[in-house]
Amino acid sequence: MRKLYFEAEDSEICYTEDYFLNEIEPGEEIEVYEAIKYKPEDRIPGVFWCQVHEFCGDNTADSCGKQCKEYEPRNGVSGCCRHHTTALYSPGEKVTFKKEK
């Protein structure tokens, strides 16, 4: 499992360390927040994350399926999309990355 980080405490999308290192110049530092995965009992019922469109969706809305060009059923026939995940994250400890010269 790859480690993820938020750019700010109020960010909604988290990225890998490589993403942030690509955003800075050699010798620079960047402070980010470690992404902490919600425990199953803390997850919000009916809420999911679309890994392709990078947004939180609601299972009661028609945000997946026939209207999404990237929809790919996990079983290859129908049902839940392979890009649908209930894994949600919140910001944790502040971390500093430094890009080597």
Secondary structure, 3 states (H helix, E strand, C coil): CCCCEECCCCCCCEECHHHHHHHCCCCCEEEEEEEEECCHHHCCCCEEEECCCCEEEECCCCCCHHHCCCCCECCCCCCCECCEECCCEEEEEEEEEECCC
